[in-house]
Amino acid sequence: MTTPHRTGASAGPRAGGPRRRRQVQGGAPLPLLVPALIGLAFLVLPLVALLIRAPWASMPELLTSTEVWQALRLSLICATAATVVSMVIGVPLAWLLARVEFPGRGLVRALVTLPLVLPPVVGGVALLMALGRNGVVGQWLDSWFGITLPFTTTGVILAEAFVAMPFLVISVEGTLRAADPRYEEAATTLGASRFTAFRRVTLPLIAPGIAAGAVLAWARALGEFGATITFAGNFPGRTQTMPLAVYLALQSDPEAAVALSLVLLAVSVAVLAGLRDRWMTAS
């Protein structure tokens, strides 16, 4: 009597099928469960308290006041402009780090990601030293072209781009490393230049990574405080963004500060919801 051969389906999961992660069965041990719940409460409780103490009845009046509307409008404009600046110079930088071998690439990558861990106030001071009227580059901009960047709306955009661009570069570089470079090589063998191959082949492939990085950069720029107040100041209608308005309102009108904080919270939740599908796909 012959023994029937076991098929691939009975022997295990089919080759090429979706991989499923095995989860540990059983309840969580108490020494892990208690600190985990404390950590969850530590992160969630302040947000819940913000919702509980929110002046919901006067929220429409607070959000439509002239000062709040100016801060909202300026924040949206500056965050969008900072994101555009980050994309224009950040995507080529990410391509350079992912595709080109050159001496000191690790050091360059570390310098690019430095604003992620650098205190924002220090970043603002560094921008002043570089682009201020007496800065390394700013003095020439002022004397040759009459361009003054600190304490202007342009200064807000530069400060936000400085702290937000690393998020875009990291996201795009990771997407480029995951993309197959053979598509670019095939395009170049067919006569396309490196730039044409990037524009017609690589750019469509990494578009999801660029979109995710742009959203993260936009959200980071929208919430920037330290570098903005140090480099651009806090002038209503010109440099006062939402985080700065929250800080100022907290001293005189706490209800307005809570209302603005809820706007920033809503934006953060929207960013997380927009990126959820990408994270789920990556996991």
Secondary structure by P-SEA (a helix, b strand, c coil): cccccccccccccccccbbbbbcccccccaaaaaaaaaaaaaacaaaaaaaaaccccaaaaaaacaaaaaaaaaaaaaaaaaaaaaaaaaaaaaaaaccccccaaaaaaaaaaccccccaaaaaaaaaaccccccccaaaaaaaccccccccaaaaaaaaaaacaaaaaaaaaaaaaaccaaaaaaaaaacccaaaaaaccccccaaaaaaaaaaaaaaaaaaccccccccccccccccccaaaaaaaaaaccaaaaaaaaaaaaaaaaaaaaaaaaaaaaac
